[in-house]
Amino acid sequence: MIKTIDVKSGETDGLYQYLSAAVTPRPIAFVSTIDANGNKNLSPFSFFNVFSINPPILIFSPVRRVRNNTSKHTLDNVHQIKECVISLVTEEIGQQVSLSSCDFDTETNEFEKAGFTEVKSDLITPSRIKESPINFECKVTDIITLGDEGGAGSLVLCEVLKMHIEEDILDDNNAIDPLKLNIVSRLGSDWYGKTTKESLYKITKPISRLGMGIDKLPEEIRNSEILTGNELAILASAESIPAKTVSENSFTVSEKHEKAKQLLLEGNSEEAWQILL
């Protein structure tokens, strides 16, 4: 059975819950802003991502409150002072970040309320968050309003002026190590995701070559009842069917596919090909 929600016909009951639970996991922007009166604000947003490298643009989206159709303080602030710091949320500060999302009044300083340490920014007025390992100092270049009803978002376009990275999250090649970063992701309802070794794996991107595609695999492999679509894609990422370099084996077709499946799970696509040929 398929549950269908026809949004255009007005079937919007539970739409927020379904959308936020389906489009996951999402990174979290922990945003520091200040208003024209000097009131400081901290608030997390999981409608967030990077959208350009040159210029470097981050976008987050505060959503209007559904219950009373009011805007978030963060959105009000960036209309007044077009600057913000976007920091990242790690497991170590996840509960503090959640606390900062309470609907405090405008004059409440969430740095104090949630126990965060202010660090003076180099180029902008809003403060950085010491407890976050990555902080982006940004100027707000545009705010695009997507609607005026409760639940409507506004895209806040932020150009990164300076990026601050704690060196202890870098690996030996000076790249960010995802396990050291220990980032938290947002799912639906009260669910969050951790960054663990068991939850991460690599997929080598075929950027420097043109994979042959699943449609070019031999029919016996392409129509396998044992190999999954993912496993076929690994094989099809090769530019062409490799030459056979080992002696003929006496395995049945299903045995070949089972052995190849195990080799692919171990990351050995070359030997998997030799079993299948």
WOHUQUI-V288115 format. One record per residue. N is the residue number from 1. RES is the residue in one small letter. SS is DSSP state (~ for helix, > for strand, _ for the rest). PSI is psi in whole degrees, -180 to 180 (none if undefined). D_CENTER is the distance of its C-alpha to the mean C-alpha in whole Angstrom. Layout:
n:N res:RES ss:SS psi:PSI d_center:D_CENTER
n:N res:RES ss:SS psi:PSI d_center:D_CENTER
This chain:
n:1 res:m ss:_ psi:144 d_center:30
n:2 res:i ss:_ psi:127 d_center:27
n:3 res:k ss:_ psi:125 d_center:26
n:4 res:t ss:_ psi:134 d_center:26
n:5 res:i ss:_ psi:112 d_center:25
n:6 res:d ss:_ psi:92 d_center:27
n:7 res:v ss:~ psi:-40 d_center:26
n:8 res:k ss:~ psi:-22 d_center:28
n:9 res:s ss:~ psi:6 d_center:31
n:10 res:g ss:_ psi:9 d_center:30
n:11 res:e ss:_ psi:79 d_center:28
n:12 res:t ss:_ psi:5 d_center:26
n:13 res:d ss:_ psi:120 d_center:26
n:14 res:g ss:_ psi:10 d_center:23
n:15 res:l ss:~ psi:-42 d_center:21
n:16 res:y ss:~ psi:-46 d_center:19
n:17 res:q ss:~ psi:-41 d_center:18
n:18 res:y ss:~ psi:-44 d_center:18
n:19 res:l ss:~ psi:-47 d_center:15
n:20 res:s ss:~ psi:-24 d_center:13
n:21 res:a ss:~ psi:-23 d_center:14
n:22 res:a ss:~ psi:-43 d_center:13
n:23 res:v ss:_ psi:80 d_center:10
n:24 res:t ss:_ psi:162 d_center:8
n:25 res:p ss:_ psi:154 d_center:6
n:26 res:r ss:> psi:142 d_center:4
n:27 res:p ss:_ psi:161 d_center:4
n:28 res:i ss:_ psi:127 d_center:8
n:29 res:a ss:> psi:122 d_center:10
n:30 res:f ss:> psi:108 d_center:14
n:31 res:v ss:> psi:127 d_center:16
n:32 res:s ss:> psi:125 d_center:20
n:33 res:t ss:> psi:173 d_center:22
n:34 res:i ss:> psi:144 d_center:26
n:35 res:d ss:_ psi:-179 d_center:28
n:36 res:a ss:_ psi:-19 d_center:32
n:37 res:n ss:_ psi:3 d_center:34
n:38 res:g ss:_ psi:7 d_center:32
n:39 res:n ss:_ psi:130 d_center:30
n:40 res:k ss:> psi:148 d_center:27
n:41 res:n ss:> psi:142 d_center:23
n:42 res:l ss:> psi:134 d_center:20
n:43 res:s ss:> psi:142 d_center:18
n:44 res:p ss:> psi:147 d_center:14
n:45 res:f ss:> psi:124 d_center:12
n:46 res:s ss:_ psi:-1 d_center:9
n:47 res:f ss:_ psi:87 d_center:10
n:48 res:f ss:> psi:143 d_center:8
n:49 res:n ss:> psi:178 d_center:7
n:50 res:v ss:> psi:136 d_center:9
n:51 res:f ss:> psi:-7 d_center:12
n:52 res:s ss:> psi:148 d_center:15
n:53 res:i ss:> psi:-36 d_center:16
n:54 res:n ss:_ psi:93 d_center:19
n:55 res:p ss:_ psi:157 d_center:20
n:56 res:p ss:> psi:112 d_center:16
n:57 res:i ss:> psi:125 d_center:15
n:58 res:l ss:> psi:146 d_center:12
n:59 res:i ss:> psi:131 d_center:12
n:60 res:f ss:> psi:162 d_center:12
n:61 res:s ss:> psi:105 d_center:14
n:62 res:p ss:> psi:134 d_center:17
n:63 res:v ss:> psi:135 d_center:18
n:64 res:r ss:_ psi:139 d_center:22
n:65 res:r ss:_ psi:132 d_center:23
n:66 res:v ss:_ psi:-36 d_center:25
n:67 res:r ss:_ psi:-34 d_center:27
n:68 res:n ss:_ psi:9 d_center:29
n:69 res:n ss:_ psi:41 d_center:27
n:70 res:t ss:_ psi:160 d_center:27
n:71 res:s ss:_ psi:158 d_center:24
n:72 res:k ss:_ psi:153 d_center:22
n:73 res:h ss:~ psi:-35 d_center:24
n:74 res:t ss:~ psi:-44 d_center:21
n:75 res:l ss:~ psi:-43 d_center:22
n:76 res:d ss:~ psi:-42 d_center:25
n:77 res:n ss:~ psi:-44 d_center:25
n:78 res:v ss:~ psi:-18 d_center:23
n:79 res:h ss:~ psi:-33 d_center:26
n:80 res:q ss:~ psi:-51 d_center:28
n:81 res:i ss:_ psi:108 d_center:27
n:82 res:k ss:_ psi:60 d_center:25
n:83 res:e ss:> psi:154 d_center:23
n:84 res:c ss:> psi:158 d_center:20
n:85 res:v ss:> psi:129 d_center:18
n:86 res:i ss:> psi:120 d_center:14
n:87 res:s ss:> psi:166 d_center:14
n:88 res:l ss:> psi:154 d_center:11
n:89 res:v ss:_ psi:121 d_center:12
n:90 res:t ss:> psi:168 d_center:13
n:91 res:e ss:~ psi:-33 d_center:15
n:92 res:e ss:~ psi:-26 d_center:18
n:93 res:i ss:~ psi:9 d_center:18
n:94 res:g ss:~ psi:-43 d_center:16
n:95 res:q ss:~ psi:-37 d_center:19
n:96 res:q ss:~ psi:-40 d_center:20
n:97 res:v ss:~ psi:-42 d_center:17
n:98 res:s ss:~ psi:-41 d_center:18
n:99 res:l ss:~ psi:-38 d_center:22
n:100 res:s ss:~ psi:-17 d_center:21
n:101 res:s ss:_ psi:-4 d_center:20
n:102 res:c ss:_ psi:153 d_center:23
n:103 res:d ss:_ psi:67 d_center:25
n:104 res:f ss:_ psi:163 d_center:27
n:105 res:d ss:_ psi:171 d_center:30
n:106 res:t ss:_ psi:-36 d_center:29
n:107 res:e ss:_ psi:-10 d_center:31
n:108 res:t ss:_ psi:130 d_center:30
n:109 res:n ss:_ psi:108 d_center:28
n:110 res:e ss:~ psi:-19 d_center:25
n:111 res:f ss:~ psi:-46 d_center:25
n:112 res:e ss:~ psi:-42 d_center:28
n:113 res:k ss:~ psi:-38 d_center:27
n:114 res:a ss:_ psi:2 d_center:24
n:115 res:g ss:_ psi:34 d_center:26
n:116 res:f ss:_ psi:157 d_center:24
n:117 res:t ss:_ psi:126 d_center:25
n:118 res:e ss:> psi:140 d_center:26
n:119 res:v ss:> psi:128 d_center:26
n:120 res:k ss:_ psi:130 d_center:27
n:121 res:s ss:_ psi:157 d_center:25
n:122 res:d ss:_ psi:-37 d_center:27
n:123 res:l ss:_ psi:-14 d_center:27
n:124 res:i ss:_ psi:173 d_center:26
n:125 res:t ss:_ psi:-46 d_center:27
n:126 res:p ss:_ psi:147 d_center:24
n:127 res:s ss:_ psi:152 d_center:24
n:128 res:r ss:> psi:166 d_center:21
n:129 res:i ss:> psi:113 d_center:20
n:130 res:k ss:_ psi:-38 d_center:22
n:131 res:e ss:_ psi:-14 d_center:20
n:132 res:s ss:_ psi:136 d_center:17
n:133 res:p ss:_ psi:-14 d_center:17
n:134 res:i ss:> psi:126 d_center:15
n:135 res:n ss:> psi:135 d_center:16
n:136 res:f ss:> psi:120 d_center:16
n:137 res:e ss:> psi:125 d_center:19
n:138 res:c ss:> psi:149 d_center:19
n:139 res:k ss:> psi:141 d_center:22
n:140 res:v ss:> psi:116 d_center:21
n:141 res:t ss:> psi:-23 d_center:22
n:142 res:d ss:> psi:153 d_center:22
n:143 res:i ss:> psi:116 d_center:21
n:144 res:i ss:> psi:114 d_center:21
n:145 res:t ss:> psi:127 d_center:23
n:146 res:l ss:_ psi:-7 d_center:22
n:147 res:g ss:_ psi:172 d_center:24
n:148 res:d ss:_ psi:10 d_center:27
n:149 res:e ss:_ psi:163 d_center:27
n:150 res:g ss:_ psi:132 d_center:25
n:151 res:g ss:_ psi:-10 d_center:21
n:152 res:a ss:_ psi:142 d_center:21
n:153 res:g ss:> psi:167 d_center:18
n:154 res:s ss:> psi:127 d_center:19
n:155 res:l ss:> psi:118 d_center:17
n:156 res:v ss:> psi:108 d_center:17
n:157 res:l ss:> psi:122 d_center:17
n:158 res:c ss:> psi:120 d_center:17
n:159 res:e ss:> psi:125 d_center:18
n:160 res:v ss:> psi:123 d_center:18
n:161 res:l ss:> psi:-35 d_center:21
n:162 res:k ss:> psi:142 d_center:21
n:163 res:m ss:> psi:133 d_center:18
n:164 res:h ss:> psi:124 d_center:19
n:165 res:i ss:> psi:127 d_center:18
n:166 res:e ss:_ psi:128 d_center:20
n:167 res:e ss:~ psi:-22 d_center:22
n:168 res:d ss:~ psi:-2 d_center:21
n:169 res:i ss:~ psi:5 d_center:18
n:170 res:l ss:> psi:152 d_center:19
n:171 res:d ss:_ psi:-172 d_center:20
n:172 res:d ss:_ psi:-20 d_center:24
n:173 res:n ss:_ psi:12 d_center:23
n:174 res:n ss:_ psi:22 d_center:21
n:175 res:a ss:_ psi:157 d_center:18
n:176 res:i ss:> psi:126 d_center:15
n:177 res:d ss:_ psi:116 d_center:15
n:178 res:p ss:~ psi:-30 d_center:12
n:179 res:l ss:~ psi:-36 d_center:15
n:180 res:k ss:~ psi:-35 d_center:16
n:181 res:l ss:~ psi:-40 d_center:13
n:182 res:n ss:_ psi:49 d_center:13
n:183 res:i ss:> psi:154 d_center:10
n:184 res:v ss:_ psi:139 d_center:9
n:185 res:s ss:> psi:157 d_center:7
n:186 res:r ss:> psi:133 d_center:9
n:187 res:l ss:_ psi:-157 d_center:11
n:188 res:g ss:_ psi:164 d_center:14
n:189 res:s ss:_ psi:-127 d_center:17
n:190 res:d ss:_ psi:16 d_center:17
n:191 res:w ss:_ psi:138 d_center:15
n:192 res:y ss:> psi:161 d_center:12
n:193 res:g ss:> psi:144 d_center:11
n:194 res:k ss:_ psi:163 d_center:12
n:195 res:t ss:_ psi:106 d_center:12
n:196 res:t ss:_ psi:161 d_center:15
n:197 res:k ss:~ psi:-35 d_center:17
n:198 res:e ss:~ psi:-25 d_center:17
n:199 res:s ss:~ psi:-7 d_center:14
n:200 res:l ss:_ psi:146 d_center:13
n:201 res:y ss:_ psi:162 d_center:15
n:202 res:k ss:_ psi:143 d_center:15
n:203 res:i ss:_ psi:114 d_center:16
n:204 res:t ss:_ psi:122 d_center:18
n:205 res:k ss:_ psi:131 d_center:18
n:206 res:p ss:_ psi:54 d_center:21
n:207 res:i ss:_ psi:-40 d_center:21
n:208 res:s ss:_ psi:1 d_center:25
n:209 res:r ss:_ psi:165 d_center:26
n:210 res:l ss:_ psi:109 d_center:27
n:211 res:g ss:_ psi:147 d_center:26
n:212 res:m ss:_ psi:-28 d_center:29
n:213 res:g ss:_ psi:151 d_center:27
n:214 res:i ss:~ psi:-32 d_center:28
n:215 res:d ss:~ psi:-18 d_center:31
n:216 res:k ss:~ psi:-1 d_center:33
n:217 res:l ss:_ psi:150 d_center:33
n:218 res:p ss:_ psi:143 d_center:36
n:219 res:e ss:~ psi:-40 d_center:37
n:220 res:e ss:~ psi:-35 d_center:37
n:221 res:i ss:~ psi:-45 d_center:34
n:222 res:r ss:~ psi:-35 d_center:32
n:223 res:n ss:_ psi:20 d_center:34
n:224 res:s ss:_ psi:140 d_center:33
n:225 res:e ss:_ psi:1 d_center:33
n:226 res:i ss:_ psi:-43 d_center:32
n:227 res:l ss:_ psi:135 d_center:29
n:228 res:t ss:_ psi:171 d_center:26
n:229 res:g ss:~ psi:-39 d_center:24
n:230 res:n ss:~ psi:-44 d_center:21
n:231 res:e ss:~ psi:-38 d_center:24
n:232 res:l ss:~ psi:-37 d_center:26
n:233 res:a ss:~ psi:-35 d_center:23
n:234 res:i ss:~ psi:-46 d_center:23
n:235 res:l ss:~ psi:-42 d_center:27
n:236 res:a ss:~ psi:-5 d_center:27
n:237 res:s ss:_ psi:-12 d_center:25
n:238 res:a ss:_ psi:149 d_center:28
n:239 res:e ss:_ psi:-30 d_center:30
n:240 res:s ss:_ psi:168 d_center:33
n:241 res:i ss:_ psi:123 d_center:35
n:242 res:p ss:_ psi:160 d_center:36
n:243 res:a ss:_ psi:147 d_center:39
n:244 res:k ss:_ psi:127 d_center:41
n:245 res:t ss:_ psi:-2 d_center:42
n:246 res:v ss:_ psi:161 d_center:43
n:247 res:s ss:_ psi:158 d_center:46
n:248 res:e ss:_ psi:139 d_center:46
n:249 res:n ss:_ psi:167 d_center:45
n:250 res:s ss:_ psi:20 d_center:46
n:251 res:f ss:_ psi:149 d_center:43
n:252 res:t ss:_ psi:169 d_center:43
n:253 res:v ss:~ psi:-46 d_center:40
n:254 res:s ss:~ psi:-36 d_center:38
n:255 res:e ss:~ psi:-42 d_center:39
n:256 res:k ss:~ psi:-46 d_center:37
n:257 res:h ss:~ psi:-36 d_center:34
n:258 res:e ss:~ psi:-44 d_center:34
n:259 res:k ss:~ psi:-41 d_center:34
n:260 res:a ss:~ psi:-39 d_center:32
n:261 res:k ss:~ psi:-45 d_center:29
n:262 res:q ss:~ psi:-41 d_center:30
n:263 res:l ss:~ psi:-38 d_center:30
n:264 res:l ss:~ psi:-38 d_center:26
n:265 res:l ss:~ psi:-29 d_center:25
n:266 res:e ss:_ psi:-1 d_center:26
n:267 res:g ss:_ psi:18 d_center:25
n:268 res:n ss:_ psi:78 d_center:28
n:269 res:s ss:~ psi:-31 d_center:28
n:270 res:e ss:~ psi:-46 d_center:31
n:271 res:e ss:~ psi:-33 d_center:33
n:272 res:a ss:~ psi:-42 d_center:32
n:273 res:w ss:~ psi:-44 d_center:33
n:274 res:q ss:~ psi:-34 d_center:37
n:275 res:i ss:~ psi:-40 d_center:37
n:276 res:l ss:~ psi:-25 d_center:36
n:277 res:l ss:_ psi:none d_center:39
